[in-house]
Amino acid sequence: MDFKDYYSTLGVARDATEAEVKKAFRKLARKYHPDVSKEKDAQARMQEVNEAYAVLSDPEKRAAYDQLGQGHRPGQSFRPPPNWDAGFEFSDREFSQTESADFSEFFSELFGRMGVRGGAAGQSRGAFRSRGDDHHAKVVLDLEDAFRGATRQVTLRVPRVDAEGRVVLENRTLNVQIPKGVREGQMIRLAGQGAPGFGEGKPGDLLLEVHFAPHARFHVHGRDVTMKLPVTPWEAGLGAVIPVDVPDGGQLKVRIPEGAQSGQQLRVRGKGIPGDPPGDLRLEIQVVVPPASNPKARALYEAMAREIEFDPRAELGRTT
């Protein structure tokens, strides 16, 4: 996927005001609109202009794009990093199917899911009363929070347009109760923390979409948690009971079966993310061979080579 420079497409500076962006769009629309343009590539260019304007005219998308786009060149191979949009607060506005069908893979990858979190945004409650829009944001939590529950301070970046027509970011910090057993992708609803209502309408809600930060030891699949478990050759060969630290802060005693092999998985039922039912803890065995780094270790390896008849490549067969 190629990176798209929307500012270059519209021919405006990165600090262009709202009015300057609109003026540039109208000028290009008059030039490339298929109904009036004489340009051979008018339709394709108009689609590019529409896409750029869809982002740069929206303070929320523009603020996120500005942070993501620093240091990238037009046409450069690009993939957004994981959770690149975490911490941005967005309103539930989405593009029609007709509009989004004309947008590029780049746009869809960045903004395709924005505005589809759901919620009763903008419901009319009478002539002078309207409920405020729901807002949403992605938050990144530690896996341990899902096992124990927690109260966390979450700081969100809220884009707005200042008096000069430029997009600026403001921070707001909330104390959020993280429920025990929260899953990847689950929504935490904060009532009344969305956009204010109109008239006597109630404010909308803020929906926080949960994602987990990468963990040095554990990987999450639904409610199941997987980790690699290093064992010694003698623990794998003879069997053993070994301690394993788990994300809830506790420790389990895990039995390694005699003759265990690297890649073999052990499952500890009910020790994954809490829930009804809870997930499982899956342990992938990795046999770690110590180096022959001293005379005693070397002598032991030499004795094993003499005394143990074992060919790990026997099943590969012989070639003549």
FIBA-137182 format. One line per 10 residues: for each residue x, y, z of N, C-alpha, C. Coordinates in pm, whole numbers. Example, Ala and Ser with C-alpha at 12.3 -4.5 7.8 and 13.67 -1.06 7.14 Angstrom:
! FIBA-137182
1319 -569 780 1230 -450 780 1320 -330 780; 1285 -225 708 1367 -106 714 1290 3 787 $
! end
This chain:
! FIBA-137182
85 -119 0 0 0 0 89 124 0; 56 222 -86 135 344 -96 79 452 -5; 170 532 51 129 645 134 76 756 45; -33 820 88 -93 930 13 -74 1062 88; -20 1161 18 -1 1294 75 -122 1378 35; -219 1388 125 -342 1461 94 -317 1611 78; -219 1664 150 -189 1807 135 -137 1836 -5; -51 1749 -57 0 1766 -193 -112 1753 -295; -205 1660 -272 -317 1641 -364 -399 1769 -378; -424 1838 -268 -502 1962 -273 -416 2084 -300 $
-283 2068 -289 -195 2181 -313 -198 2285 -204; -208 2240 -78 -210 2333 35 -99 2297 133; -62 2392 217 40 2369 319 -18 2286 432; 71 2225 509 25 2140 620 -45 2220 729; -17 2351 737 -85 2434 837 -199 2514 776; -250 2468 661 -359 2539 594 -481 2548 684; -552 2660 674 -672 2677 753 -788 2602 689; -897 2593 764 -1018 2528 713 -1066 2595 585; -1061 2728 583 -1105 2802 465 -1013 2777 346; -882 2768 370 -787 2743 261 -806 2603 201 $
-834 2507 285 -860 2371 236 -986 2369 149; -1091 2437 195 -1216 2441 119 -1196 2513 -14; -1123 2622 -14 -1099 2698 -137 -1022 2614 -239; -918 2542 -192 -839 2458 -282 -925 2346 -341; -1011 2287 -258 -1098 2180 -306 -1193 2231 -415; -1254 2346 -393 -1348 2399 -492 -1278 2429 -624; -1157 2481 -616 -1081 2511 -738 -1052 2383 -817; -1008 2279 -747 -978 2152 -815 -1104 2082 -863; -1214 2098 -790 -1340 2036 -832 -1389 2098 -963; -1371 2227 -977 -1409 2291 -1103 -1322 2243 -1219 $
-1196 2211 -1187 -1102 2169 -1291 -1125 2024 -1334; -1157 1937 -1237 -1159 1793 -1266 -1297 1729 -1263; -1401 1804 -1236 -1533 1740 -1232 -1563 1679 -1368; -1596 1550 -1371 -1614 1480 -1500 -1718 1543 -1591; -1814 1615 -1536 -1919 1674 -1619 -1870 1793 -1701; -1760 1855 -1657 -1714 1977 -1725 -1568 1971 -1768; -1491 1879 -1711 -1347 1878 -1734 -1311 1823 -1871; -1206 1880 -1929 -1150 1832 -2055 -1028 1742 -2031; -986 1727 -1905 -868 1646 -1872 -898 1498 -1896; -798 1425 -1949 -818 1283 -1980 -840 1200 -1854 $
-769 1236 -1747 -779 1158 -1623 -868 1228 -1520; -967 1301 -1567 -1048 1384 -1478 -1116 1302 -1369; -1175 1188 -1405 -1249 1111 -1304 -1157 1060 -1195; -1040 1006 -1233 -945 956 -1133 -894 1069 -1045; -862 1183 -1106 -813 1296 -1026 -922 1348 -933; -1047 1347 -978 -1155 1394 -893 -1173 1302 -773; -1157 1173 -793 -1165 1080 -681 -1055 1107 -580; -934 1136 -627 -823 1167 -537 -851 1296 -460; -905 1395 -529 -936 1523 -464 -1046 1503 -359; -1150 1426 -393 -1258 1400 -297 -1205 1330 -172 $
-1116 1234 -192 -1061 1160 -79 -977 1251 11; -892 1332 -51 -808 1423 27 -894 1521 106; -999 1573 42 -1086 1668 110 -1164 1601 222; -1204 1477 203 -1277 1404 307 -1196 1396 435; -1065 1386 423 -977 1378 540 -945 1517 594; -898 1607 508 -848 1735 556 -959 1831 598; -1083 1807 555 -1194 1892 598 -1255 1844 729; -1214 1728 775 -1266 1670 899 -1159 1686 1007; -1180 1771 1107 -1075 1795 1207 -1025 1668 1275; -1115 1572 1297 -1076 1450 1366 -982 1366 1280 $
-1023 1341 1157 -939 1260 1068 -809 1332 1033; -817 1464 1016 -696 1539 983 -594 1533 1096; -639 1545 1220 -547 1540 1333 -478 1405 1342; -554 1297 1322 -495 1163 1326 -400 1142 1208; -440 1187 1089 -355 1174 970 -226 1252 987; -232 1372 1045 -112 1453 1064 -10 1381 1152; -58 1316 1258 36 1246 1345 95 1125 1274; 13 1053 1201 58 932 1133 151 963 1018; 126 1075 947 195 1101 822 332 1164 833; 376 1198 952 506 1263 966 618 1170 921 $
703 1222 831 820 1146 788 796 1052 672; 676 1053 612 646 965 499 634 1046 371; 675 984 260 671 1050 129 559 991 44; 502 1072 -47 398 1019 -136 450 901 -217; 370 795 -226 408 677 -302 498 581 -227; 542 619 -108 627 530 -28 544 413 24; 603 293 21 534 176 75 505 199 222; 383 169 264 340 212 397 238 114 455; 254 86 584 153 16 663 142 88 797; 21 122 839 9 190 968 50 99 1083 $
121 152 1181 160 69 1295 39 27 1377; 50 -82 1454 -64 -125 1535 -110 -16 1631; -241 -1 1642 -302 94 1736 -254 237 1712; -227 271 1586 -179 406 1556 -280 513 1597; -410 479 1596 -514 577 1625 -561 572 1771; -488 499 1856 -528 492 1997 -516 628 2062; -615 662 2144 -612 786 2218 -678 904 2149; -720 888 2023 -794 994 1955 -944 974 1980; -1011 1084 2010 -1155 1077 2030 -1226 1119 1902; -1312 1033 1851 -1383 1057 1726 -1532 1056 1750 $
-1604 1134 1671 -1750 1127 1675 -1797 1019 1579; -1920 976 1595 -1974 868 1511 -2026 924 1380; -1932 962 1293 -1970 1006 1159 -1907 910 1060; -1984 867 963 -1931 773 866 -1968 817 725; -1897 762 627 -1920 794 488 -2022 696 429; -2094 746 330 -2189 657 263 -2114 552 184; -2182 443 151 -2120 337 72 -2075 390 -64; -2152 483 -122 -2115 539 -251 -1985 616 -241; -1972 697 -135 -1850 775 -117 -1730 685 -90; -1742 596 6 -1627 515 47 -1583 419 -62 $
-1673 381 -154 -1635 290 -262 -1532 353 -355; -1532 486 -361 -1438 557 -448 -1305 586 -380; -1295 557 -251 -1173 589 -178 -1072 476 -190; -946 509 -164 -836 415 -185 -822 317 -70; -737 216 -92 -703 121 14 -640 194 132; -560 296 103 -495 375 208 -600 435 302; -703 498 243 -809 557 324 -882 451 405; -918 340 339 -994 235 407 -915 177 524; -784 160 505 -700 104 610 -696 195 732; -695 327 706 -683 423 816 -817 456 879 $
-918 480 795 -1042 539 846 -1166 455 819; -1150 336 762 -1266 260 720 -1360 220 832; -1308 208 955 -1392 163 1067 -1442 277 1152; -1399 399 1120 -1442 511 1203 -1590 538 1181; -1659 565 1291 -1799 600 1280 -1892 481 1272; -1844 359 1302 -1931 242 1293 -1938 170 1427; -1904 238 1535 -1905 173 1667 -2046 157 1720; -2137 230 1664 -2275 215 1709 -2310 313 1817; -2436 322 1845 -2481 416 1946 -2600 493 1890; -2675 556 1979 -2796 627 1937 -2762 771 1909 $
-2667 797 1821 -2619 932 1796 -2727 1015 1728; -2744 1136 1779 -2827 1235 1711 -2974 1199 1701; -3027 1123 1793 -3169 1089 1785 -3253 1210 1825; -3355 1237 1745 -3439 1353 1773 -3531 1324 1891; -3545 1422 1980 -3634 1406 2094 -3736 1522 2098; -3775 1573 1983 -3868 1685 1982 -3805 1803 1912; -3883 1908 1890 -3839 2021 1810 -3717 2090 1868; -3707 2100 1999 -3597 2175 2061 -3509 2084 2147; -3511 1955 2119 -3436 1863 2203 -3375 1755 2116; -3246 1734 2132 -3179 1630 2054 -3064 1573 2136 $
-3059 1442 2141 -2951 1376 2214 -2817 1402 2144; -2712 1421 2222 -2581 1444 2166 -2524 1320 2099; -2430 1341 2007 -2366 1229 1938 -2283 1145 2034; -2279 1017 2007 -2183 930 2075 -2044 954 2017; -1943 949 2101 -1805 955 2057 -1740 820 2084; -1629 793 2018 -1557 669 2045 -1408 696 2042; -1335 607 2107 -1188 615 2110 -1134 476 2136; -1016 452 2082 -946 326 2107 -848 348 2222; -848 257 2319 -755 268 2432 -673 140 2440; -549 154 2479 -458 39 2490 -430 14 2637 $
-464 -106 2684 -450 -144 2824 -346 -253 2839; -300 -271 2961 -213 -384 2993 -299 -509 3010; -246 -622 2966 -319 -748 2978 -357 -777 3123; -270 -740 3215 -296 -767 3356 -427 -703 3404; -466 -591 3342 -591 -524 3382 -712 -615 3356; -705 -698 3252 -817 -787 3221 -831 -897 3325; -722 -934 3392 -727 -1041 3492 -772 -989 3628; -737 -866 3660 -765 -817 3795 -870 -707 3799; -896 -641 3682 -976 -520 3685 -892 -406 3740; -928 -284 3709 -845 -171 3753 -919 -41 3728 $
-873 64 3792 -914 200 3759 -794 269 3696; -811 318 3575 -700 377 3501 -735 519 3457; -634 606 3458 -649 738 3397 -624 725 3248; -719 768 3169 -709 761 3024 -711 904 2970; -609 941 2896 -602 1073 2835 -631 1062 2687; -731 1135 2641 -772 1134 2501 -738 1268 2436; -704 1262 2308 -676 1382 2231 -801 1416 2150; -850 1537 2170 -976 1580 2109 -946 1692 2009; -961 1668 1878 -936 1774 1780 -1047 1878 1779; -1008 2002 1756 -1106 2109 1734 -1044 2212 1640 $
-1127 2299 1586 -1081 2406 1498 -1075 2535 1578; -956 2600 1577 -941 2722 1656 -999 2842 1581; -986 2963 1640 -1046 3083 1583 -988 3118 1447; -867 3071 1418 -803 3099 1289 -833 2992 1184; -912 2892 1221 -949 2788 1126 -849 2676 1116; -760 2661 1214 -660 2555 1212 -697 2446 1314; -660 2324 1282 -691 2211 1370 -590 2205 1483; -639 2202 1604 -553 2188 1722 -606 2071 1805; -519 2018 1891 -556 1906 1977 -563 1952 2122; -669 1912 2188 -682 1935 2331 -690 1800 2401 $
-636 1793 2521 -640 1669 2598 -751 1673 2702; -813 1560 2722 -901 1547 2839 -873 1412 2903; -871 1411 3035 -833 1293 3112 -954 1242 3191; -977 1112 3184 -1089 1049 3251 -1039 935 3339; -1104 914 3452 -1080 796 3534 -1178 687 3489; -1123 578 3440 -1206 473 3379 -1193 345 3460; -1308 286 3493 -1313 158 3562 -1301 47 3459; -1190 -29 3464 -1169 -140 3372 -1227 -266 3436; -1330 -326 3378 -1391 -444 3441 -1302 -567 3429; -1301 -647 3532 -1232 -774 3527 -1291 -860 3415 $
-1204 -919 3334 -1252 -1005 3226 -1275 -932 3095; -1235 -805 3085 -1255 -731 2961 -1178 -799 2848; -1234 -800 2726 -1174 -868 2612 -1123 -768 2510; -1032 -815 2426 -986 -736 2311 -1106 -704 2223; -1121 -573 2190 -1231 -530 2105 -1359 -497 2179; -1366 -524 2308 -1487 -494 2385 -1501 -343 2404; -1625 -296 2412 -1653 -155 2434 -1684 -128 2581; -1620 -26 2635 -1655 25 2767 -1732 154 2745; -1856 157 2790 -1943 273 2767 -1938 368 2887; -1904 493 2860 -1905 596 2963 -2024 687 2935 $
-2130 671 3012 -2254 744 2987 -2232 894 3005; -2285 970 2910 -2282 1116 2922 -2150 1182 2889; -2051 1106 2840 -1919 1162 2812 -1898 1188 2663; -2005 1178 2583 -1994 1211 2442 -2024 1358 2417; -2076 1389 2300 -2106 1528 2265 -2227 1577 2344; -2230 1707 2378 -2346 1761 2451 -2471 1756 2365; -2586 1749 2430 -2712 1749 2357 -2755 1889 2320; -2863 1899 2243 -2918 2027 2203 -3047 2051 2280; -3069 2175 2318 -3186 2205 2398 -3176 2132 2531; -3276 2054 2561 -3276 1976 2685 -3234 1831 2659 $
-3178 1806 2541 -3135 1670 2510 -3016 1626 2594; -3012 1499 2622 -2902 1443 2702 -2775 1434 2619; -2659 1440 2684 -2534 1422 2610 -2520 1278 2561; -2440 1259 2457 -2413 1124 2410 -2316 1051 2501; -2282 930 2465 -2191 847 2543 -2054 842 2475; -1955 804 2552 -1821 780 2499 -1796 630 2503; -1763 571 2389 -1737 428 2378 -1588 405 2362; -1530 336 2459 -1387 306 2456 -1367 164 2406; -1297 149 2295 -1269 18 2238 -1137 -34 2293; -1142 -147 2360 -1026 -199 2433 -932 -276 2341 $
-804 -242 2351 -698 -321 2287 -588 -341 2391; -513 -450 2377 -406 -481 2472 -271 -443 2414; -188 -386 2499 -51 -356 2459 25 -486 2437; 119 -489 2342 201 -610 2324 269 -648 2456; 268 -777 2484 324 -828 2609 450 -908 2578; 548 -898 2666 675 -967 2643 660 -1118 2647; 560 -1171 2719 549 -1316 2738 420 -1376 2687; 311 -1299 2687 180 -1356 2659 121 -1300 2530; 44 -1387 2460 -33 -1347 2343 -179 -1385 2367; -269 -1298 2322 -412 -1315 2351 -485 -1359 2225 $
-573 -1459 2241 -662 -1506 2134 -801 -1522 2196; -884 -1419 2181 -1013 -1422 2249 -990 -1415 2399; -1038 -1516 2472 -1010 -1521 2616 -892 -1612 2648; -841 -1685 2549 -725 -1771 2571 -596 -1689 2570; -503 -1731 2651 -372 -1665 2660 -265 -1770 2634; -173 -1739 2544 -66 -1832 2507 69 -1776 2547; 157 -1863 2593 295 -1822 2623 389 -1936 2588; 512 -1902 2555 617 -2001 2533 678 -2036 2668; 697 -2165 2692 747 -2213 2820 881 -2283 2800; 993 -2218 2834 1123 -2282 2817 1142 -2391 2923 $
1193 -2507 2879 1224 -2616 2972 1361 -2672 2937; 1425 -2735 3033 1555 -2797 3010 1537 -2934 2944; 1641 -2988 2881 1630 -3121 2822 1592 -3228 2923; 1643 -3217 3046 1611 -3320 3145 1469 -3304 3196; 1415 -3180 3204 1274 -3163 3240 1183 -3222 3132; 1222 -3200 3005 1142 -3255 2896 1154 -3406 2888; 1273 -3459 2907 1294 -3603 2894 1238 -3683 3010; 1256 -3634 3133 1215 -3709 3252 1077 -3670 3304; 1028 -3554 3259 905 -3500 3319 940 -3418 3442; 857 -3321 3474 887 -3235 3589 762 -3156 3624 $
763 -3098 3742 662 -3001 3783 735 -2869 3803; 696 -2767 3727 769 -2640 3731 673 -2525 3760; 723 -2418 3822 637 -2301 3849 626 -2212 3725; 507 -2156 3704 483 -2065 3591 410 -1942 3643; 468 -1824 3622 401 -1699 3658 291 -1668 3556; 175 -1626 3604 59 -1599 3518 19 -1452 3530; -60 -1399 3433 -87 -1255 3429 -161 -1198 3549; -231 -1281 3625 -304 -1226 3741 -213 -1202 3859; -82 -1225 3842 13 -1202 3950 43 -1325 4032; -29 -1433 4007 -7 -1556 4081 91 -1649 4013 $
99 -1770 4064 192 -1869 4010 123 -2005 4009; 144 -2079 3900 89 -2213 3887 200 -2316 3890; 167 -2436 3937 257 -2551 3925 209 -2632 3805; 294 -2643 3705 256 -2710 3580 337 -2837 3564; 270 -2946 3530 337 -3075 3511 379 -3090 3365; 509 -3107 3343 563 -3134 3211 567 -3284 3192; 498 -3338 3089 494 -3484 3073 630 -3539 3029; 659 -3660 3069 783 -3726 3027 788 -3736 2875; 902 -3701 2818 919 -3707 2673 859 -3589 2598; 839 -3477 2667 782 -3358 2601 874 -3308 2491 $
816 -3253 2385 892 -3204 2271 865 -3055 2248; 962 -2987 2188 942 -2846 2151 823 -2834 2057; 741 -2734 2079 621 -2712 1998 497 -2777 2055; 513 -2872 2146 398 -2935 2209 327 -2834 2299; 195 -2836 2298 118 -2742 2379 52 -2812 2497; 58 -2747 2611 -15 -2789 2730 -126 -2687 2755; -243 -2735 2794 -354 -2644 2820 -394 -2652 2965; -399 -2535 3031 -445 -2525 3168 -582 -2460 3163; -686 -2539 3183 -823 -2490 3164 -859 -2385 3270; -929 -2281 3221 -984 -2180 3311 -885 -2079 3363 $
-762 -2081 3314 -659 -1988 3364 -626 -1878 3263; -716 -1861 3164 -701 -1748 3073 -774 -1627 3127; -819 -1539 3039 -891 -1419 3083 -1023 -1460 3148; -1054 -1405 3267 -1178 -1442 3336 -1302 -1414 3251; -1404 -1493 3271 -1530 -1477 3200 -1621 -1592 3231; -1731 -1601 3156 -1826 -1710 3176 -1855 -1774 3040; -1777 -1873 2997 -1667 -1935 3075 -1536 -1860 3059; -1440 -1885 3151 -1309 -1823 3136 -1230 -1887 3022; -1127 -1817 2977 -1040 -1874 2875 -939 -1970 2936; -857 -2027 2851 -754 -2121 2895 -616 -2059 2882 $
-522 -2112 2955 -381 -2077 2942 -315 -2187 2860; -255 -2150 2748 -190 -2247 2660 -39 -2225 2666; 32 -2332 2701 177 -2325 2719 245 -2402 2606; 324 -2334 2527 397 -2397 2418 539 -2429 2465; 570 -2556 2470 700 -2601 2523 813 -2568 2427; 920 -2514 2481 1042 -2490 2407 1157 -2554 2484; 1215 -2660 2429 1329 -2725 2493 1454 -2642 2463; 1518 -2595 2568 1636 -2510 2555 1759 -2593 2592; 1852 -2603 2500 1972 -2685 2520 2084 -2597 2574; 2140 -2632 2690 2249 -2551 2744 2377 -2570 2662 $
2461 -2469 2653 2585 -2482 2574 2689 -2568 2647; 2775 -2630 2568 2887 -2706 2626 3001 -2607 2652; 2980 -2520 2748 3070 -2407 2766 3180 -2432 2869; 3183 -2552 2927 3291 -2584 3021 3322 -2734 3009; 3435 -2779 3060 3474 -2920 3043 3372 -3019 3097; 3311 -2989 3209 3213 -3081 3268 3091 -3097 3177; 3040 -2984 3125 2924 -2991 3037 2959 -3066 2909; 3078 -3041 2856 3120 -3111 2735 3130 -3262 2759; 3183 -3301 2876 3197 -3443 2907 3060 -3511 2916; 2963 -3441 2973 2828 -3496 2983 2766 -3516 2844 $
2784 -3419 2755 2733 -3433 2619 2801 -3549 2546; 2931 -3563 2567 3004 -3672 2502 2956 -3808 2553; 2927 -3815 2685 2876 -3939 2742 2737 -3972 2683; 2653 -3870 2669 2521 -3893 2609 2534 -3942 2466; 2627 -3883 2391 2647 -3925 2253 2688 -4071 2243; 2768 -4119 2341 2813 -4257 2340 2705 -4353 2387; 2633 -4315 2491 2546 -4409 2561 2402 -4413 2509; 2353 -4302 2449 2213 -4298 2408 2203 -4316 2256; 2135 -4421 2218 2113 -4444 2076 1989 -4365 2030; 2014 -4257 1960 1902 -4169 1921 1939 -4095 1794 $
1850 -4104 1693 1871 -4032 1568 1748 -3946 1541; 1754 -3813 1566 1636 -3728 1547 1597 -3715 1401; 1683 -3757 1309 1655 -3745 1166 1614 -3878 1101; 1587 -3978 1184 1557 -4110 1131 1433 -4108 1040; 1332 -4028 1077 1208 -4027 1000 1223 -3954 867; 1335 -3886 846 1354 -3815 720 1392 -3911 608; 1432 -4034 646 1470 -4134 545 1614 -4112 497; 1659 -4205 417 1795 -4198 364 1792 -4176 214; 1887 -4101 165 1900 -4081 20 2025 -4151 -28; 2023 -4202 -149 2141 -4272 -203 2208 -4185 -308 $
! end
